[in-house]
Amino acid sequence: MSSLNLPLHQTIIASTAAGVSSTLLGHPLDTIKVHIQTNPTFAAGASGASLQSRYRYPTARAAQYLLRTNAYSPMVFFRGIGPPIMNAAVMNVLTFAVFNRVKEGLVVADDGQQSGICGGYCASLIAGIVSGLASAF
């Protein structure tokens, strides 16, 4: 095992943590964005006025509206978070595991030294392409 890559179980743990944390941080903002896009109160309406001219801070106002209409429970921002968390965890595990294994196969020889068919940059490029294809299908 080289110093370039983590063991598979550590890759799984790290990539799952990355997927879950990014979803936990991004989902509330996505909830507010979708609310702004679908709620006629915040959407640019038939009057032709743009969103910026109608509301000074539409994101903050939409967040306040969501909190106010849901008994000031912050859980309103996390509704429906289960499927995105599962998707992020699975996709990150697949992407990082494939990337690390392909790169390790290209760069590291059996003795643990860097060698192989191409250097680090070339191996990273090829591993990125392969992991992208793996996660797309």
C-alpha positions, 0 to 999 in steps of 0.5 A: 500500500502506498502513501498516495491512497487510503485503504478502501474502508477509509476511502468509503468512510471519508467519501460518505462523510463528504457526501453527507456533509455537503448535502447537509450544508447545501440542502437548506439553500436548495430548499429556499431556492426551490421555494423562491422559484415555485412560490408566486409571492417571490417569483417575478410576476406578470407585472414585469418587475424583476425579482431584485426590484420587488424584494431587496433580499429574496433569499432571506425573505423566503427563509423567513417566510418558510420559518414563519409558515412552519411554526418557526421549526428549522426542520422545514429546511431539511424536508426530503433530505433522505434521498439526496443524502443517500445519493450523495453518499453512494455517488461519492463512494463510487467516484472516490473509490474508483478514482483511487483504485485506477490511479493507484493501478496506474502510478504505483508499482508492486513495491510501493514506489511511484512508477507505472505507465504514466506519472501522477498528472496523467494517472489523475487525468485517466482516473478522473475520466474513468471515475466520471464514466463509472458514476455516470452509468 
